[in-house]
Amino acid sequence: MQRPNNYIEFKKQRELGEILSDSFVFIRNEFKPFLGTILKIVGPYILVMLISVGFYMYTIGDIFNLSVIGNTSTPTYSPFIMVLAVAALLLSSIAAYVLAQGTVLHYIKSYIEHKGTTNYDEIRQGVYGSFWSLIGLGIIVGISVFIGAMFCLIPGIYLAVPLSISFAILVFLNKDTIESYQYSFTLIKENWWITFATLFVIYIIVVIASYAFSLPTIIYSWIKMGVFSGEMDAENFNVFNDPIYLLLNLLSTLVQFLMNLIFLVATSLIFFNLNEKKNFTGTFERIEGLGKSTEE
């Protein structure tokens, strides 16, 4: 199968700058099919997550509603509703982020296997087939990083770097949860610092971009509370029930979710870079392909 002219070769070694640039080039070239696949598979879960965010914020708003404190005629927040809001937000966020990660990885896998094109049915089947494995791996990774962070933060950072590529290992190398966890340390050996630097730069870019989209929400909340006018009223501190603030916050949450896709694509490129340095998989495949072309 002939590759398109704008095909991105994943299976090769890259420097930090190439990983950053190729991440954006890939998303730009594949924007419509890539985003379309994300919305088809993850869209309903994103919608549920956004509804849960709105429900949670509205519930939180009752805590900061100073106008009802001491007013027995007006009901305040219910602990049951609060627990329900937190549970809904937690479960919907986990489902949305895991499915997004699975979709990005399986999209790239299909892109590689079909030389620049993708098969939606294969991607969808792969995402749902690996859902619980990704959940299990996420739990193990989360617990490991949390325990590591409890010891003066540094061990948590040390563990987070190799474990960040464990999800790519699970999908691209078809390893199980435990094998993916273990192999991430093997693959990153002698490349920890450059991987850390790459992840750090990507993380800073994503955070700054996400923060930029959060500015309208922050500015509106300051205006609402009277920060700029100097007429601050404690009753105005409850912006969580304000419809405009809720809408801006939901849009900000959606943008931050989509910005995370850049980080996932970059993590995939980091995995292939490390895998190529260690196993030369892409090099051997290209040599084999040249041999077949010569024979034909």
C-alpha beads as a LAMMPS data file, in Angstrom:
LAMMPS data file: protein, C-alpha beads

296 atoms
295 bonds

1 atom types
1 bond types

-500.0 500.0 xlo xhi
-500.0 500.0 ylo yhi
-500.0 500.0 zlo zhi

Masses

1 110.0

Atoms # bond

1 1 1 0.000 0.000 0.000
2 1 1 1.400 3.376 -1.064
3 1 1 1.804 5.946 1.669
4 1 1 0.382 9.475 1.295
5 1 1 2.875 12.309 0.855
6 1 1 2.124 13.763 4.296
7 1 1 2.539 10.419 6.077
8 1 1 4.149 10.658 9.532
9 1 1 6.599 7.825 10.218
10 1 1 6.126 6.901 13.863
11 1 1 8.657 4.085 14.025
12 1 1 11.860 6.112 14.016
13 1 1 14.183 7.908 16.408
14 1 1 13.430 11.556 17.144
15 1 1 14.953 14.430 19.057
16 1 1 12.868 16.532 21.440
17 1 1 12.105 19.189 18.829
18 1 1 10.994 16.583 16.289
19 1 1 8.642 14.966 18.805
20 1 1 7.010 18.335 19.477
21 1 1 6.726 19.368 15.832
22 1 1 5.552 15.957 14.577
23 1 1 2.862 15.845 17.274
24 1 1 1.327 19.041 15.935
25 1 1 1.886 18.053 12.290
26 1 1 0.117 14.727 12.838
27 1 1 -2.879 16.396 14.499
28 1 1 -3.018 19.041 11.761
29 1 1 -2.846 16.474 8.931
30 1 1 -5.345 14.109 10.551
31 1 1 -7.515 16.759 12.180
32 1 1 -10.902 15.875 10.659
33 1 1 -10.731 12.050 10.818
34 1 1 -8.854 12.146 14.133
35 1 1 -11.283 14.499 15.873
36 1 1 -14.231 12.765 14.205
37 1 1 -13.144 9.404 15.605
38 1 1 -12.658 10.924 19.060
39 1 1 -16.144 12.448 19.015
40 1 1 -17.820 9.274 17.730
41 1 1 -16.278 7.033 20.384
42 1 1 -15.692 9.376 23.308
43 1 1 -18.236 12.122 22.537
44 1 1 -21.133 10.694 24.596
45 1 1 -18.819 10.168 27.572
46 1 1 -17.447 13.707 27.238
47 1 1 -21.023 15.010 27.301
48 1 1 -21.789 13.022 30.467
49 1 1 -18.555 14.306 32.024
50 1 1 -19.465 17.931 31.240
51 1 1 -22.952 17.452 32.698
52 1 1 -21.322 15.955 35.800
53 1 1 -18.953 18.929 36.046
54 1 1 -21.902 21.323 35.868
55 1 1 -23.853 19.316 38.441
56 1 1 -20.824 19.217 40.752
57 1 1 -20.171 22.955 40.479
58 1 1 -23.823 23.793 41.063
59 1 1 -23.798 21.565 44.144
60 1 1 -20.575 23.174 45.384
61 1 1 -22.255 26.550 44.904
62 1 1 -24.698 25.760 47.702
63 1 1 -21.788 25.596 50.157
64 1 1 -20.652 29.123 49.232
65 1 1 -24.150 30.557 49.119
66 1 1 -23.842 32.845 52.149
67 1 1 -27.331 34.258 51.649
68 1 1 -28.947 31.039 52.914
69 1 1 -26.756 30.580 55.993
70 1 1 -28.937 30.794 59.058
71 1 1 -32.079 30.892 56.914
72 1 1 -34.014 27.800 57.975
73 1 1 -36.686 28.374 55.343
74 1 1 -34.169 27.876 52.531
75 1 1 -32.690 24.375 52.187
76 1 1 -28.904 24.161 52.045
77 1 1 -26.855 21.492 50.327
78 1 1 -27.522 17.818 50.938
79 1 1 -24.592 15.511 51.828
80 1 1 -26.193 12.782 49.708
81 1 1 -26.377 15.065 46.670
82 1 1 -22.757 16.096 47.257
83 1 1 -21.585 12.462 47.334
84 1 1 -23.637 11.740 44.215
85 1 1 -22.111 14.733 42.403
86 1 1 -18.548 13.729 43.318
87 1 1 -19.153 10.087 42.319
88 1 1 -20.697 11.093 38.985
89 1 1 -17.808 13.458 38.235
90 1 1 -15.171 10.877 39.179
91 1 1 -16.664 7.973 37.216
92 1 1 -17.512 10.013 34.119
93 1 1 -14.043 11.627 34.061
94 1 1 -12.288 8.265 34.364
95 1 1 -14.402 6.775 31.570
96 1 1 -13.892 9.783 29.272
97 1 1 -10.135 10.056 29.793
98 1 1 -9.500 6.302 29.502
99 1 1 -11.563 6.071 26.317
100 1 1 -9.806 9.147 24.911
101 1 1 -6.421 7.611 25.614
102 1 1 -7.492 4.310 24.092
103 1 1 -8.912 6.043 21.021
104 1 1 -5.752 8.076 20.393
105 1 1 -3.494 5.030 20.751
106 1 1 -5.653 2.751 18.600
107 1 1 -6.074 5.505 15.998
108 1 1 -2.303 5.793 15.700
109 1 1 -1.995 1.992 15.612
110 1 1 -4.493 1.807 12.742
111 1 1 -2.739 4.729 11.017
112 1 1 0.568 2.837 11.124
113 1 1 -0.865 -0.527 10.050
114 1 1 -2.754 0.980 7.089
115 1 1 0.121 3.252 6.009
116 1 1 -1.575 6.588 6.599
117 1 1 -5.249 5.634 6.546
118 1 1 -7.419 4.377 9.393
119 1 1 -10.231 1.876 9.914
120 1 1 -12.913 3.158 12.285
121 1 1 -14.365 -0.275 13.091
122 1 1 -10.918 -1.597 14.043
123 1 1 -10.270 1.434 16.229
124 1 1 -13.623 1.165 17.996
125 1 1 -13.191 -2.562 18.580
126 1 1 -9.664 -2.033 19.890
127 1 1 -10.719 0.766 22.252
128 1 1 -13.514 -1.184 23.901
129 1 1 -11.445 -4.372 23.888
130 1 1 -8.631 -2.728 25.855
131 1 1 -10.848 -0.557 28.090
132 1 1 -10.565 -2.625 31.276
133 1 1 -6.869 -3.301 30.707
134 1 1 -6.275 0.449 30.453
135 1 1 -8.390 0.999 33.575
136 1 1 -6.380 -1.612 35.479
137 1 1 -3.078 -0.188 34.284
138 1 1 -4.234 3.317 35.184
139 1 1 -5.069 2.199 38.721
140 1 1 -1.667 0.534 39.173
141 1 1 0.163 3.539 37.709
142 1 1 -1.855 5.968 39.841
143 1 1 -1.192 4.040 43.050
144 1 1 2.528 3.728 42.236
145 1 1 2.972 7.432 41.499
146 1 1 0.896 8.418 44.542
147 1 1 2.940 6.230 46.894
148 1 1 6.149 7.509 45.303
149 1 1 5.009 11.126 45.685
150 1 1 4.403 10.521 49.393
151 1 1 8.174 10.144 49.788
152 1 1 9.295 13.728 49.169
153 1 1 7.722 13.923 45.652
154 1 1 10.922 12.942 43.785
155 1 1 10.216 9.165 43.733
156 1 1 6.772 9.951 42.322
157 1 1 8.297 11.942 39.464
158 1 1 10.857 9.191 38.881
159 1 1 8.082 6.601 38.525
160 1 1 5.753 8.827 36.492
161 1 1 8.238 9.214 33.622
162 1 1 8.571 5.530 32.597
163 1 1 4.976 4.706 33.520
164 1 1 3.699 7.443 31.194
165 1 1 4.551 5.213 28.217
166 1 1 3.116 2.025 29.739
167 1 1 -0.255 2.668 28.078
168 1 1 1.390 2.894 24.656
169 1 1 3.215 -0.370 25.383
170 1 1 -0.089 -2.076 26.199
171 1 1 -1.663 -1.042 22.882
172 1 1 1.249 -1.052 20.422
173 1 1 3.047 -4.152 21.716
174 1 1 -0.134 -6.017 22.751
175 1 1 1.220 -6.721 26.220
176 1 1 -0.985 -7.290 29.254
177 1 1 -1.291 -4.870 32.165
178 1 1 1.552 -6.229 34.310
179 1 1 3.912 -6.723 31.343
180 1 1 3.265 -3.157 30.171
181 1 1 3.998 -1.840 33.653
182 1 1 7.262 -3.777 33.927
183 1 1 8.478 -3.226 30.364
184 1 1 8.143 0.555 30.657
185 1 1 11.139 0.574 33.037
186 1 1 13.142 -1.641 30.683
187 1 1 12.389 0.529 27.668
188 1 1 13.270 3.821 29.334
189 1 1 16.532 2.576 30.832
190 1 1 19.424 4.993 30.082
191 1 1 16.935 7.474 28.539
192 1 1 15.178 8.730 31.671
193 1 1 16.484 12.293 31.620
194 1 1 15.745 13.027 27.959
195 1 1 12.287 11.479 28.354
196 1 1 11.669 13.577 31.458
197 1 1 12.759 16.736 29.624
198 1 1 10.509 15.936 26.663
199 1 1 7.483 15.211 28.844
200 1 1 8.144 18.336 30.912
201 1 1 8.271 20.622 27.862
202 1 1 5.108 19.090 26.389
203 1 1 3.350 19.362 29.742
204 1 1 4.271 23.055 30.070
205 1 1 2.969 23.781 26.551
206 1 1 -0.331 22.006 27.223
207 1 1 -0.763 23.683 30.631
208 1 1 -0.075 27.180 29.255
209 1 1 -2.451 26.643 26.332
210 1 1 -5.131 25.273 28.659
211 1 1 -4.647 28.188 31.053
212 1 1 -5.059 30.651 28.183
213 1 1 -8.496 29.199 27.430
214 1 1 -9.350 29.409 31.145
215 1 1 -8.689 33.165 31.318
216 1 1 -12.235 34.220 30.294
217 1 1 -13.645 32.116 33.154
218 1 1 -11.164 33.577 35.653
219 1 1 -11.735 37.174 34.510
220 1 1 -15.516 36.776 34.631
221 1 1 -15.372 35.343 38.160
222 1 1 -13.227 38.289 39.285
223 1 1 -15.676 40.751 37.736
224 1 1 -18.582 38.951 39.353
225 1 1 -16.917 39.086 42.781
226 1 1 -16.091 42.792 42.368
227 1 1 -12.307 42.390 42.331
228 1 1 -11.786 45.042 39.635
229 1 1 -14.365 47.500 40.955
230 1 1 -13.095 47.255 44.532
231 1 1 -16.634 46.620 45.777
232 1 1 -16.285 43.067 46.999
233 1 1 -19.375 41.522 48.559
234 1 1 -19.212 38.159 50.320
235 1 1 -22.534 37.181 48.782
236 1 1 -21.026 37.584 45.295
237 1 1 -18.374 34.971 46.050
238 1 1 -20.842 32.298 45.002
239 1 1 -20.241 32.323 41.239
240 1 1 -20.722 28.579 40.881
241 1 1 -24.479 28.955 40.385
242 1 1 -24.061 31.718 37.815
243 1 1 -25.175 30.396 34.362
244 1 1 -22.535 32.367 32.449
245 1 1 -19.751 31.201 34.767
246 1 1 -20.958 27.597 34.466
247 1 1 -21.003 27.817 30.665
248 1 1 -17.519 29.356 30.503
249 1 1 -16.195 26.726 32.901
250 1 1 -17.686 23.883 30.867
251 1 1 -16.139 25.275 27.676
252 1 1 -12.799 25.593 29.476
253 1 1 -13.068 21.984 30.698
254 1 1 -13.820 20.783 27.157
255 1 1 -10.834 22.654 25.707
256 1 1 -8.523 21.295 28.426
257 1 1 -9.773 17.788 27.656
258 1 1 -9.036 18.227 23.946
259 1 1 -5.630 19.787 24.674
260 1 1 -4.736 16.589 26.506
261 1 1 -4.879 14.812 23.133
262 1 1 -1.654 16.599 22.158
263 1 1 0.064 15.090 25.178
264 1 1 -1.199 11.601 24.238
265 1 1 0.085 11.876 20.658
266 1 1 3.457 13.117 21.917
267 1 1 3.647 10.233 24.406
268 1 1 3.123 7.800 21.517
269 1 1 6.011 9.394 19.610
270 1 1 8.173 9.140 22.738
271 1 1 7.362 5.430 22.988
272 1 1 8.310 4.756 19.363
273 1 1 11.498 6.789 19.780
274 1 1 12.546 4.684 22.788
275 1 1 11.454 1.435 21.142
276 1 1 13.456 2.268 18.033
277 1 1 16.573 3.038 20.065
278 1 1 16.318 -0.297 21.834
279 1 1 14.811 -2.686 19.273
280 1 1 15.212 -0.989 15.845
281 1 1 11.764 -2.299 14.910
282 1 1 11.023 0.380 12.338
283 1 1 14.500 0.109 10.808
284 1 1 14.157 -3.642 10.295
285 1 1 10.678 -3.197 8.805
286 1 1 11.945 -0.599 6.326
287 1 1 14.874 -2.837 5.332
288 1 1 12.470 -5.750 4.859
289 1 1 10.201 -3.517 2.796
290 1 1 13.109 -2.496 0.559
291 1 1 13.990 -6.158 0.081
292 1 1 10.456 -7.011 -1.012
293 1 1 10.384 -4.039 -3.392
294 1 1 13.653 -5.183 -4.969
295 1 1 12.344 -8.732 -5.443
296 1 1 9.192 -7.434 -7.122

Bonds

1 1 1 2
2 1 2 3
3 1 3 4
4 1 4 5
5 1 5 6
6 1 6 7
7 1 7 8
8 1 8 9
9 1 9 10
10 1 10 11
11 1 11 12
12 1 12 13
13 1 13 14
14 1 14 15
15 1 15 16
16 1 16 17
17 1 17 18
18 1 18 19
19 1 19 20
20 1 20 21
21 1 21 22
22 1 22 23
23 1 23 24
24 1 24 25
25 1 25 26
26 1 26 27
27 1 27 28
28 1 28 29
29 1 29 30
30 1 30 31
31 1 31 32
32 1 32 33
33 1 33 34
34 1 34 35
35 1 35 36
36 1 36 37
37 1 37 38
38 1 38 39
39 1 39 40
40 1 40 41
41 1 41 42
42 1 42 43
43 1 43 44
44 1 44 45
45 1 45 46
46 1 46 47
47 1 47 48
48 1 48 49
49 1 49 50
50 1 50 51
51 1 51 52
52 1 52 53
53 1 53 54
54 1 54 55
55 1 55 56
56 1 56 57
57 1 57 58
58 1 58 59
59 1 59 60
60 1 60 61
61 1 61 62
62 1 62 63
63 1 63 64
64 1 64 65
65 1 65 66
66 1 66 67
67 1 67 68
68 1 68 69
69 1 69 70
70 1 70 71
71 1 71 72
72 1 72 73
73 1 73 74
74 1 74 75
75 1 75 76
76 1 76 77
77 1 77 78
78 1 78 79
79 1 79 80
80 1 80 81
81 1 81 82
82 1 82 83
83 1 83 84
84 1 84 85
85 1 85 86
86 1 86 87
87 1 87 88
88 1 88 89
89 1 89 90
90 1 90 91
91 1 91 92
92 1 92 93
93 1 93 94
94 1 94 95
95 1 95 96
96 1 96 97
97 1 97 98
98 1 98 99
99 1 99 100
100 1 100 101
101 1 101 102
102 1 102 103
103 1 103 104
104 1 104 105
105 1 105 106
106 1 106 107
107 1 107 108
108 1 108 109
109 1 109 110
110 1 110 111
111 1 111 112
112 1 112 113
113 1 113 114
114 1 114 115
115 1 115 116
116 1 116 117
117 1 117 118
118 1 118 119
119 1 119 120
120 1 120 121
121 1 121 122
122 1 122 123
123 1 123 124
124 1 124 125
125 1 125 126
126 1 126 127
127 1 127 128
128 1 128 129
129 1 129 130
130 1 130 131
131 1 131 132
132 1 132 133
133 1 133 134
134 1 134 135
135 1 135 136
136 1 136 137
137 1 137 138
138 1 138 139
139 1 139 140
140 1 140 141
141 1 141 142
142 1 142 143
143 1 143 144
144 1 144 145
145 1 145 146
146 1 146 147
147 1 147 148
148 1 148 149
149 1 149 150
150 1 150 151
151 1 151 152
152 1 152 153
153 1 153 154
154 1 154 155
155 1 155 156
156 1 156 157
157 1 157 158
158 1 158 159
159 1 159 160
160 1 160 161
161 1 161 162
162 1 162 163
163 1 163 164
164 1 164 165
165 1 165 166
166 1 166 167
167 1 167 168
168 1 168 169
169 1 169 170
170 1 170 171
171 1 171 172
172 1 172 173
173 1 173 174
174 1 174 175
175 1 175 176
176 1 176 177
177 1 177 178
178 1 178 179
179 1 179 180
180 1 180 181
181 1 181 182
182 1 182 183
183 1 183 184
184 1 184 185
185 1 185 186
186 1 186 187
187 1 187 188
188 1 188 189
189 1 189 190
190 1 190 191
191 1 191 192
192 1 192 193
193 1 193 194
194 1 194 195
195 1 195 196
196 1 196 197
197 1 197 198
198 1 198 199
199 1 199 200
200 1 200 201
201 1 201 202
202 1 202 203
203 1 203 204
204 1 204 205
205 1 205 206
206 1 206 207
207 1 207 208
208 1 208 209
209 1 209 210
210 1 210 211
211 1 211 212
212 1 212 213
213 1 213 214
214 1 214 215
215 1 215 216
216 1 216 217
217 1 217 218
218 1 218 219
219 1 219 220
220 1 220 221
221 1 221 222
222 1 222 223
223 1 223 224
224 1 224 225
225 1 225 226
226 1 226 227
227 1 227 228
228 1 228 229
229 1 229 230
230 1 230 231
231 1 231 232
232 1 232 233
233 1 233 234
234 1 234 235
235 1 235 236
236 1 236 237
237 1 237 238
238 1 238 239
239 1 239 240
240 1 240 241
241 1 241 242
242 1 242 243
243 1 243 244
244 1 244 245
245 1 245 246
246 1 246 247
247 1 247 248
248 1 248 249
249 1 249 250
250 1 250 251
251 1 251 252
252 1 252 253
253 1 253 254
254 1 254 255
255 1 255 256
256 1 256 257
257 1 257 258
258 1 258 259
259 1 259 260
260 1 260 261
261 1 261 262
262 1 262 263
263 1 263 264
264 1 264 265
265 1 265 266
266 1 266 267
267 1 267 268
268 1 268 269
269 1 269 270
270 1 270 271
271 1 271 272
272 1 272 273
273 1 273 274
274 1 274 275
275 1 275 276
276 1 276 277
277 1 277 278
278 1 278 279
279 1 279 280
280 1 280 281
281 1 281 282
282 1 282 283
283 1 283 284
284 1 284 285
285 1 285 286
286 1 286 287
287 1 287 288
288 1 288 289
289 1 289 290
290 1 290 291
291 1 291 292
292 1 292 293
293 1 293 294
294 1 294 295
295 1 295 296
